């Protein structure tokens, strides 16, 4: 016969809503306070009841002692008052260790009373079914004890009172906790109602794509601050989205231009025969257009990889700068020369490929507008590495300024350049994705762009 073993894991369920968690927290806090107050109340009440029982014993013992006359010969005379029924209940009178008067009491209580004789004053607890407390008061002649008065009081009424008070405080505490829990849920629910409304509105705006904002409105200060921050976040997201949409449109245009060139050259080659010189020119045009498309795609791919946190590598800037200078001279033999200046041990914390893709658009701009020379400098700084591309051309117009980094923005749209103005924008995106930046230096003569990168 197979025996199945069933194993289970005790799982505690917690509220999934903020209102439920706050109500549960308030309930736990109130329960701790109620428990502490109830325990303190019961301790104080028990002490008070015990003190009352002690006071009652002392009062009764003193009253009984006034009816007892101790003689010098050791005898004891009990003077009976007119109505001694109240004094006879739970009262023992001893001459020495011999009981002169003994009430009707259980044997256990009798034995406890007998033990108190001849010991001076003192108390004794008697447990069991009928719990009692006894008190012995000595009867003296001079300094000699000749007798003892013992009185007893039942503790059942006091304990019954303590139990009733405990039960009442427990019931009151439970009612209080229930009220605290319900009231907390109601208050927190009303306090969070504006948050729920804001969430509903945000969900509706997300579905409709609305450009609305929360505003401050008639809200508490905390929610008004939250609404303001959310509006600022939405504004920034909208600005980023517009920027990305604009850049996507410009990229589409930038890619469409070389693609159209490739299609046109291909159609021209296939439409009619051409001589070797024409075919070579078409092939060069197709290769140049394809190279432009590849450069744009590689830059975007490098920027995406840099944003995902992939390792950037290290770049020895002297070697990379020399490679760029050789490539510049080979591709643009008729352009103003490029001079390189920098230290021999400057290293950036970016791969050489990324550095080349950042600097290529800057060098193209400098080559296009330079009058006589283009300069590439690099140096180590306390914050990392700094590279600068400078030309002696007309520079960036003051009215354009930093806007030259915006996608599609060109300092002079009528300069004959067929690009869409995306080189600087792509270079800055790539630099920022690598932990650096590209800035325009307005104080320089001509145009000067500074690239800051992390050190290697």
C-alpha positions in Angstrom: 0.0 0.0 0.0 1.5 3.3 -1.0 1.8 6.0 1.6 1.3 9.5 0.4 3.3 12.3 2.1 1.7 15.6 2.1 3.9 18.6 2.8 2.6 22.1 3.2 4.2 25.4 3.8 2.6 28.0 6.0 2.1 31.1 4.0 1.2 34.4 5.5 -1.1 36.6 3.4 -0.5 40.3 3.4 -2.8 42.9 2.0 -2.0 43.9 -1.5 -3.4 47.4 -1.2 -1.8 50.4 0.5 -5.1 51.0 2.4 -5.1 47.4 3.7 -1.4 47.6 4.8 -1.9 51.0 6.5 -5.0 49.7 8.3 -3.1 46.5 9.3 -0.2 48.6 10.6 -2.6 50.8 12.6 -4.3 47.7 13.9 -1.0 46.2 15.0 0.1 49.5 16.7 -3.2 49.9 18.4 -3.2 46.2 19.5 0.3 46.7 21.1 -0.9 49.8 23.0 -4.2 48.2 24.1 -2.3 45.1 25.3 0.2 47.2 27.2 -2.5 49.3 28.7 -4.6 46.3 29.6 -1.7 44.5 31.3 -0.8 47.7 33.2 -4.4 48.2 34.3 -4.7 44.6 35.5 -1.5 44.9 37.4 -2.6 48.1 39.1 -6.0 46.7 39.8 -4.6 43.5 41.3 -2.3 45.5 43.5 -5.2 47.8 44.6 -7.4 44.8 45.4 -4.6 43.2 47.3 -4.1 46.4 49.3 -7.8 46.6 50.1 -7.8 43.0 51.4 -4.7 43.8 53.6 -6.4 47.0 54.9 -9.5 45.0 55.7 -7.6 42.4 57.6 -5.7 45.0 59.6 -8.9 46.8 60.5 -10.7 43.7 61.6 -7.7 42.5 63.6 -7.5 45.8 65.4 -11.3 45.8 66.1 -11.1 42.2 67.5 -8.0 43.1 69.6 -10.0 45.8 71.4 -12.3 43.1 72.8 -9.4 41.1 74.2 -7.9 41.8 77.6 -4.5 40.3 78.4 -3.8 39.8 82.1 -0.3 39.8 83.8 -0.7 36.1 84.7 -1.0 35.1 81.1 -4.7 34.8 81.0 -7.0 36.3 78.3 -10.5 37.6 78.8 -12.7 38.2 75.8 -15.3 40.9 76.2 -18.2 40.1 73.9 -19.6 43.2 72.3 -23.4 43.5 71.9 -23.3 42.5 68.2 -20.2 40.5 67.5 -21.3 38.5 64.5 -19.2 40.6 62.2 -16.2 40.1 64.3 -16.7 36.4 64.7 -16.6 35.6 61.0 -13.1 34.3 60.2 -11.6 35.3 63.6 -9.4 33.2 65.9 -8.3 34.2 69.4 -5.4 32.3 70.9 -4.0 32.2 74.5 -0.5 31.0 73.8 -1.1 28.3 71.2 -4.5 27.3 72.6 -7.5 28.6 70.7 -10.0 30.5 72.9 -12.3 31.1 70.0 -12.3 29.3 66.7 -14.7 29.9 63.8 -16.2 27.2 61.6 -13.6 27.0 58.7 -12.0 24.4 56.5 -9.3 22.3 58.0 -6.6 23.8 55.7 -7.5 27.2 56.9 -7.5 26.1 60.5 -4.0 24.7 60.1 -2.8 28.0 58.6 -4.2 30.0 61.5 -2.6 27.7 64.0 0.8 28.2 62.4 0.6 32.0 62.9 0.3 31.8 66.7 3.2 33.1 68.8 5.1 34.6 65.8 4.2 38.2 66.1 2.3 39.9 63.3 2.4 38.5 59.8 0.4 37.4 56.8 -0.2 33.9 55.3 -1.8 32.9 52.0 -4.0 29.9 51.8 -4.6 28.6 48.3 -6.8 26.0 47.0 -10.5 26.1 46.1 -11.3 28.8 48.8 -8.3 31.0 48.6 -7.9 33.2 51.7 -5.4 35.6 53.3 -4.8 35.5 57.0 -3.3 38.1 59.3 -2.0 37.6 62.8 -1.9 40.4 65.4 -0.2 39.7 68.8 -1.8 40.4 72.1 0.9 41.6 74.6 1.4 42.4 78.2 4.3 44.7 78.3 6.9 43.2 76.0 5.6 39.6 76.4 3.1 38.1 73.9 0.4 36.2 75.7 -2.0 35.7 72.9 -2.7 36.1 69.2 -5.7 37.4 67.2 -5.9 35.8 63.7 -8.3 37.1 61.1 -9.0 35.7 57.6 -10.6 37.1 54.5 -11.6 35.3 51.4 -9.9 36.3 48.2 -12.5 35.0 45.9 -14.5 38.3 45.6 -11.3 40.2 44.8 -10.2 37.6 42.2 -13.7 37.6 40.7 -13.5 41.4 40.4 -10.1 41.1 38.8 -11.3 38.5 36.3 -14.4 40.6 35.5 -12.2 43.6 35.0 -9.8 41.6 32.7 -12.7 40.2 30.7 -14.3 43.7 30.4 -11.0 45.3 29.3 -10.4 42.5 26.8 -13.9 43.0 25.3 -13.4 46.8 25.3 -9.9 46.4 23.7 -11.4 44.2 20.9 -14.1 46.6 20.2 -11.6 49.4 20.2 -9.3 47.5 17.8 -12.2 46.8 15.4 -13.2 50.5 15.5 -9.6 51.5 14.8 -9.3 49.1 11.9 -12.5 50.2 10.3 -11.9 53.9 10.9 -8.4 53.6 9.5 -9.6 51.9 6.4 -12.2 54.6 5.9 -9.8 57.5 6.5 -7.0 56.1 4.4 -9.5 55.2 1.6 -10.7 58.8 1.5 -7.2 60.1 1.7 -6.1 57.9 -1.2 -9.1 58.6 -3.3 -7.4 61.5 -5.2 -4.5 59.1 -5.9 -6.9 56.6 -7.4 -8.5 59.3 -9.5 -5.1 60.4 -10.7 -4.3 56.8 -11.6 -7.5 56.5 -13.6 -6.9 59.7 -15.4 -3.3 58.6 -16.2 -4.6 55.3 -17.6 -7.2 57.1 -19.7 -4.6 59.5 -21.0 -2.3 56.6 -21.8 -5.0 54.9 -23.9 -6.0 58.1 -25.7 -2.5 59.6 -26.0 -3.8 62.9 -24.6 -1.4 65.7 -23.7 -3.3 66.7 -20.6 -1.7 67.3 -17.2 -2.8 66.9 -13.6 -2.2 70.4 -12.3 -2.2 71.3 -8.7 -5.9 71.8 -8.3 -7.6 71.5 -4.9 -5.4 68.8 -3.4 -3.4 68.4 -0.2 0.2 69.7 -0.3 1.7 66.2 -0.7 -0.6 65.3 -3.6 -0.1 68.7 -5.2 3.7 68.2 -5.1 3.2 64.7 -6.5 1.0 66.1 -9.3 3.6 68.8 -10.1 6.4 66.3 -10.3 4.4 64.0 -12.5 3.5 66.9 -14.8 7.2 67.8 -15.0 8.0 64.1 -15.8 5.3 64.0 -18.5 6.7 67.2 -20.0 10.2 65.8 -20.1 8.9 62.5 -21.6 6.9 64.4 -24.2 10.0 66.5 -25.0 12.1 63.4 -25.4 9.4 61.7 -27.5 9.2 64.8 -29.8 13.0 64.8 -30.0 13.1 61.1 -30.8 10.3 61.6 -33.4 12.2 64.5 -35.0 15.4 62.6 -35.0 13.7 59.5 -36.4 12.3 61.6 -39.2 15.7 63.2 -39.9 17.3 59.8 -39.9 14.8 58.6 -42.4 15.6 61.5 -44.6 19.3 61.0 -44.1 19.1 57.4 -45.0 16.7 58.1 -47.9 19.2 60.4 -49.6 22.0 57.8 -50.1 19.4 55.1 -50.8 17.9 57.2 -53.5 21.4 57.8 -54.9 22.0 54.0 -54.9 18.6 53.4 -56.7 19.2 56.1 -59.2 22.7 54.9 -60.1 21.5 51.3 -60.3 18.7 52.3 -62.6 21.1 54.3 -64.7 23.5 51.4 -65.0 20.7 49.0 -66.0 18.7 51.3 -68.3 21.4 51.9 -70.9 25.0 50.8 -71.5 27.7 53.0 -70.2 31.5 53.1 -70.8 34.0 52.0 -68.3 34.5 55.6 -66.9 30.8 56.0 -66.3 30.4 52.6 -64.7 33.4 53.4 -62.4 31.8 56.7 -61.4 28.5 55.0 -60.7 30.2 52.3 -58.7 32.0 55.0 -56.6 28.8 56.9 -56.0 27.0 53.7 -54.9 29.9 52.8 -52.6 29.9 56.3 -51.1 26.2 56.2 -50.5 26.4 52.7 -49.0 29.3 53.9 -46.8 27.2 56.8 -45.5 24.3 54.5 -44.7 26.7 52.2 -42.9 28.2 55.0 -40.9 24.8 56.1 -39.7 23.7 52.6 -38.8 27.0 51.8 -37.0 26.7 55.0 -35.0 23.2 54.2 -33.9 24.2 50.7 -33.0 27.2 51.9 -31.0 25.0 54.4 -29.2 22.5 51.6 -28.3 25.2 49.3 -27.1 26.7 52.1 -24.9 23.3 52.8 -23.4 22.8 49.1 -22.5 25.9 49.3 -20.3 28.2 47.0 -22.3 31.9 47.4 -21.6 33.4 50.5 -23.3 37.0 49.4 -23.5 40.0 51.6 -23.5 41.5 53.8 -26.2 45.0 55.2 -26.5 44.2 58.6 -28.0 47.6 59.2 -29.7 47.2 56.1 -31.9 43.5 56.8 -32.6 44.3 60.4 -33.5 47.1 59.4 -35.9 44.7 56.9 -37.5 42.1 59.5 -38.0 44.7 61.9 -39.4 45.8 59.3 -42.0 42.2 58.5 -42.9 41.5 62.2 -43.2 44.4 62.8 -45.5 43.6 59.8 -47.6 39.9 60.5 -48.1 40.2 64.3 -48.5 43.6 65.1 -50.1 42.4 68.6 -51.2 41.0 69.6 -47.8 42.8 71.8 -45.3 45.4 69.7 -43.4 44.6 68.2 -40.0 47.2 68.6 -37.3 47.2 66.5 -34.1 48.4 67.7 -30.7 48.4 65.9 -27.4 50.2 63.9 -24.8 51.7 60.5 -25.4 50.0 58.7 -22.5 46.4 59.9 -22.7 43.9 57.1 -22.5 40.1 57.3 -22.6 37.7 54.8 -21.1 36.0 54.3 -24.4 36.7 51.9 -27.3 38.7 53.3 -30.3 35.7 52.6 -32.6 33.4 54.8 -30.5 36.0 57.6 -30.3 36.4 57.6 -34.1 32.6 57.7 -34.6 32.3 60.6 -32.2 35.1 62.6 -33.9 34.3 61.8 -37.6 31.3 64.2 -37.8 33.3 66.9 -36.0 36.2 66.5 -38.4 33.8 66.6 -41.4 32.3 69.9 -40.2 35.7 71.4 -39.5 37.0 70.3 -43.0 33.9 71.7 -44.6 34.2 75.2 -43.1 37.9 75.5 -42.3 39.9 78.2 -44.2 43.5 76.9 -43.9 43.7 74.2 -41.1 41.9 71.8 -38.8 43.3 70.9 -35.4 42.6 67.9 -33.1 43.9 68.2 -29.6 43.6 65.9 -26.6 44.7 66.1 -23.0 44.2 64.5 -19.6 42.0 66.5 -17.2 41.0 65.9 -13.5 37.6 64.8 -14.6 38.7 62.5 -17.4 39.9 63.1 -20.9 39.2 66.2 -23.1 39.4 66.3 -26.9 38.9 69.4 -29.1 38.3 69.8 -32.8 39.0 73.4 -34.0 38.9 75.1 -37.4 39.7 78.6 -38.5 36.5 79.0 -40.5 33.6 81.5 -39.9 32.4 79.6 -36.8 29.0 78.9 -35.5 26.6 81.9 -35.7 25.7 83.3 -32.3 22.0 83.0 -33.0 22.4 79.3 -33.6 24.7 78.5 -30.7 24.0 75.1 -28.9 21.0 74.5 -31.1 23.5 73.2 -33.7 23.3 69.9 -31.9 19.6 69.6 -32.6 18.7 66.9 -35.2 18.3 68.6 -38.6 19.7 71.9 -37.4 22.4 73.5 -39.6 24.2 76.7 -39.1 23.9 77.7 -42.8 21.2 75.7 -44.8 22.4 77.3 -48.0 26.0 76.1 -47.7 25.6 73.5 -50.5 25.9 70.6 -48.1 23.3 67.9 -48.9 23.2 66.3 -45.5 20.3 66.6 -43.0 22.4 68.0 -40.1 22.5 64.8 -38.1 26.3 64.4 -37.6 26.6 66.5 -34.5 23.4 65.2 -33.0 24.5 61.6 -33.4 28.0 62.3 -32.1 26.6 63.9 -28.9 24.2 61.0 -28.4 27.1 58.6 -28.7 29.2 60.7 -26.3 26.5 60.9 -23.6 25.7 57.3 -23.9 29.4 56.6 -23.2 29.4 58.7 -20.0 30.8 61.9 -21.6 29.4 64.9 -23.6 30.2 67.2 -26.5 29.9 71.0 -26.1 30.3 74.0 -28.4 32.9 76.6 -27.2 31.5 80.0 -28.0 34.6 81.8 -27.0 36.9 80.2 -29.6 37.9 81.8 -32.9 36.3 79.8 -35.7 34.4 76.7 -34.5 35.6 74.7 -31.6 33.8 71.6 -30.2 35.0 70.0 -27.0 34.5 66.3 -26.3 34.7 65.1 -22.7 35.1 61.4 -22.0 35.8 59.2 -19.0 39.4 58.4 -18.3 40.8 55.0 -19.0 
